[in-house]
Amino acid sequence: MRTINDVDEQGKLQFLLEKVRDDESHKVDFMANTMDLQFNACTSSHASQVPGPRIIAESKGGMPTKTFIVNDVCLDQITIDAGLSLKDGRRLSKDYPEEYSTLINAIWQQEPKVKLLRTYETHSQNDMARAWLSNKYKVFDHAHMVESVMESIANSDAQWKITRGVVTDKNMYMQFKSEIAVAEPAVGDRMALGLNISNSETGYGSVVIGQMMFTLACLNGMQTAQSLSRVRRPHLGKARGWESGELQYIQQDTIDAHNHALRLEIRDKMSHMSNTESFDEAIRQMELAHSRTVDGEPSETVERLGQVLNLTSSQTKSVLDGLIQTLRQDGYLGRKVNQATLVNAVTAVQHTVHADDVKDWQRLGGKVLELPRTQWEYVARAA
């Protein structure tokens, strides 16, 4: 039987698991009616309190008065839930905190809702509010995901090796490459089957497990929409029955009971992720992509590709930088620019962006591989 050490030579997975366990020990979830909460975006006048937005839940029903410091993720969700744009909400919170507080409190009182308030216990006087979610949100946390997949990862015939393990305020990401499922769609361009696992505890993504591909020369990861197997489950359940307005703890055993079926489903799906049939098909697509060369100047080609992918000028410049890097790699050095070159140019950007944006560039790489014929002709025939 393989162990965590077999998939984690550099300690990335061990670090992530320790982070998940530590975070899990500090989580406290509540159901709360907005009528019994107060929002305050004003800087506190008391030196003992942390400045910044906070939610106050007054003592009621045996619960003591609690104050939660609101982090940026939670603040954005409060803003959106109130029907405001993020741009306006952030400006009001920063420049007009008193007026912003009055507005949010008026909405909470006149348009009451029962919300799931996710928090962390901290070592300070006040805990942290980290998510403001619907009472229909299905809690399936990083610890649940880890417990559901780790045995399959350790025992898989694919011999997974971790390449990425990150936890942000929005998501957890784990990515692995197979030591066994490796192919070469063009001479020198070695690629491996990959495994992508992601989850959000704060409403910024679904439960996702899926295959991906890695270019081994640079570990650019790519996720496709059509070729590779993928399972996605939204965090959507039934509305909970807490309508009294009292701030109420959600017990862990209740959450675990709701998650049992999903954990079994993930365990079963994981057993199919080492199947190479869809990987072989994606490799065939990459072989074809290597044969589709570009006629125009590389800079104009990238400009047109940016238009097709709806990229900003700055993002398009990053793709051009990625193209320059790709042309120095095995499998691309000294060869004409082709569709596979552009796939790698796009996926190379993932190494320069925030952790929460990596998946977007991996998916864009897959989109380049699967461009419809008319769009590819527009990109490839740039003057």
N, C-alpha and C positions, 0 to 999 in steps of 0.2 A: 504493500500500500504506500502510495506517495504521500508526502506531507507538505505543509506550507513552505518548508525550506526548498522543496523541489520546484516550486513555482515562483520563488522570491529570493533570488540570489543577492539582490542589492538592498533588501529591506523595505522596498516600497509598499508591499502588501502588509507587512507587519506594522509599519507606521500607520497605514490607513486603518487597520483593524483596531489598533490602540486608540486612535482618534474617535472612531465610531463608538467604542466601548465607553470612553470617557464622556462623550457627548450624551450617550444614552443615560448615564447615571445622573445627569443634571436636568433631564427633560421633565416638565410638568405641563399638562394640557388641561384647559378649562373650556367649559361651555358658558357663554355669558350673553345676556341680553344687553344691547347697546343702551337701553334706557337706564341701566344701573351702572354705567361707566361714564367717566369724564376724560376728555382728551385735553392735554395742555402742551402746546408747542413752544411756550415761552421758556426762556432760560431761567432756571431756578435762582431765587435770591438767597437761598441758604447754601453756605459753603459746604455743608455736609452732604448735599445732594448732587448727583451727577447732572450737569446741564444738558438740555436737549428735550425733544418730545417725550411724553410719557402718558401712560394710561393709569387712571386711578379707579380702583374698584372699592367702593365704600363698604364698610362692615355690614353684613347682612346674612341672616340664616345660619349663624354660627361661624361664618368665615370672617377672619379679621380683615381690616382695611389693607389693601395691597396696592403697591405702586410698581409699575413696570416701565423700565426704560425702553423706548421703541427704537429698534435698529432700522437701518435704511430699507431693508427688504420689507419689513412690516409697515413702515411709513408709506412706502409706495403702494402697498395693498390697501391701506386705509384710504389713501387718496383716490385710487381707482374705484373702490367700493362706494365712495361718496359721489361718483359720477364726474370727477375732475380728471383733466389730463395730467400726466406725470410732470410735464414741463411747468404747468401752472401750480400744481401742488407743491413742487419743490421750491418754487419761487416764493409762494405765499408762506410756507413754513419757515423759510430763511429770512425773508424781508418783512413779513407782516404776521408774525406768529400769534399775536393776540387776536387779530381778525380771523386768522385761519382756525384757531381753536374755537372761536365762537361759531363759525360756520359748521365745523365737524360736529360739535355738540348739538347744534340745532338739528342737523340731519339725523344724528343718533336718537334724539328724543322724538322727533316728529315722524321719522320713518324707521321704527325699531326693527331690529333683526336679531336673531340668535346666531352668534358667531363662535367658531372654534378659535380660541386664542392659544397659540403654541408659545411656550416660554422656556427659558433656561434659568434654573437657580444659579445664582452667582455668589461670589464671596463678599460682595458689597451689600449695602443696606437694601437695595432694590434689585429685583430680578429683571431679566431681559425679555421683552416681547419680540419674538422672532418671526411670527407669521399671523396673519389675520385672514381666516379662511371661512368658507361656507360650512354650515353645520351638516352638509352632505359630503364633506371631504372624507375620503376613506384613508385612514392613517395606516400606511405601510412604510415603515421607517428603514433606515440604512441597516440597522441591526437585523431586521427581518430579512432584508435582501441578502445580506452576507450569510446568514444562517441557511438560507435557501439554496445558495449556489456553491458554497465553498467545498463541500464534499465532492460534487460533480467536477469542479475544476481540478481538484487534487487527483482524482481517480480517472480522468478522461484519457482516452487513447491518444488524443491530440497533443498531449504533453504541453499544456499551456504554461507560458512564462509571462509574468506581468510586465507591461511596458508603461503603465500609467495608473496611479491611484491618488485621487484628489477628492477632498471634501470642501465645498464652499458653503456660503450661507444659503445658496439656492439648490445645489445638487451634490450628489456623490457620483464619481466616475471611476470605473475600473475597466481597463483594457488589457487584453492578453494576446500574444501571438503564439501560434503553434510551432513547435520544434519539428513536427513531422510533415504537416501539410504545406509543402513548399513547391513552387513552380517557377518557371522562367518564360514569360510570354515573349521575351526577346532576349537575345544573347546579352548576358550581363545584368539584365533587369530581373533580379530575383524577388519574388513576392511570397508572402505567407498568409495563410488563413488567420484571421483575427477574431476575437470575441469582445463585444462591447456590452457593458452592463452599466446602467445609470438609473438613478432614482432621485426623487425630490421629496423632502419632508415639509416643504414650505410653499407648495403650489406652483412650482416652476417646471414641472415635467412629469411624465408618466413613469410607470414601472416599465423598463425597457431591457430586454436581452436580445442580442442579435449578432450575426456574423458581420465581419468587416474584413478588409484586406490591408496588408502592410507592404510598402516598398522597403526592403530590408536595408538598402544602402543608407537611408535617412530616417527610417521608421515613420514615414508619412502614413497616416491612417486614412482609409477611405470607407465610407458607408454608402451603399447604393440603395436606391428606392425599389428596384425591381429584381436584381439578380440574387442577392444574398438573403438568407432566412432572417426573420425578425419577428419578435413578439412584443406588443405594446399593450399595456393595460392602464387606463386612466385611474386616477385616485377619486373615484366617484362611487358613493354608496347611497344609502337611504338616510333621510333626515333623521337626526336623533330627536328624542322626545322631550328634551329639556326646554320647556317654554315658560318656566316660572319666573325667569329673570334673575335668579340667584346664580352667582358665580359658583360653578360646581367642578370638582376634580373629575377627570376621566380616568378610571382605574385601568391599570396595565392589563389585567386579566380579561377585561372587556375588549381591549384592542387586540389581544392575542387571539381571542375566540373569533373575531371578525376576519382575521388574516389567515386562518388555518387553510382554507380552500385555495387561496392564492399561492401560499407557500408550496403546497403540493403541486399545483399547476406549474410553477416555475421549476421545481425539481424535475418534473417530467420533461419539460421543454428543454432543459439544459442537456439532457441525454442525447438530443438530436443536433446540438450545435457543433459537434465535431464531424458531422457528416460533410463530405467533400464534394457532393454532387453539385451544389450551387456554387461552391468555390471554383470548381472546374469550369462551369459556365462563365463565371466572371473572368477567369483567366483567358478563355476564348475571346471574350469581348476585348480584353487588353491586347491580345495578339492582333486583333483586327484594328484596334486603335493605333498600334505601332505602324500599321501599313497606311494609315490615313495621314499623309503629309500635308503641310501647310505651304501654300504658294507665296503668300505675301510676306511683308516685313514683320518680324516678331513683335515689334512695338505696336503696329497697327492691328495685328492679330489679337494681342492681349486687350487692346482698346475695344475691339468688337466683342470679345469674350466677356468683358466687363459689362457691356451693354446687354448682352443676352442674359447674364446672371443678375442684372440690376444692382451692380456694385457701385459704390461711391468712387470718386476719383482717387481718394486715398487708398481704398481697398484694391482698386485696379493697379495702382503703383506697387502695392505689396505683392500682387500676382506677378508683375514683371520682375520684381526681385526674386520671387520664387522660381521663375523661369530661368534666370541667370544661374541660380544654384543648381537646378535640375540638369542643365546642360554640362555641368561638371561631374555628374554622377556616372557610375558604371551603367551601361545600357543606354545612355543618352549622349555621352561624350563623343564629339565629332560627327554626329548624325543630324539629319534635318529635323526641324521641329515637326512633331506630329501630334495626334490627339492624345496619346499617352503622355507626351511631354507636358501638354497643357493640364492634364489630370494632376500630375505631380507638381506643377507650378502652383496650382490652386491649393492643393493639400499642404504644400510647404508653409503656407501662411499660418497654419495651426500652431506652429512653434513660436509665433510672435504675439499671440493674442491672449486675452484673459482666459482663464480656465473654463469659464462658462460659455465661451464663444468657440472653443475648439471643435465641438460637435458640428457647428454650422459649416465650418470649412471642410470638415470631413464629408459632410453630405453634399456640399457644392462640388467636391471632387467627383463623387458618384454621379452627380447631375451632368458634369462634363462628359463622363464616359458614356452616358445614356442620352446625349443630345439627339433630338430628332434630326432627320437628314437635312431639312431646310435650314435649321439653325446652324448645323455644322458647316454647311456650304457657305453660309454668310461669314462665319468666323474664318474658315480656311482659305477663302478666296479674296482676302483683304488686299487692296491694291498697294 
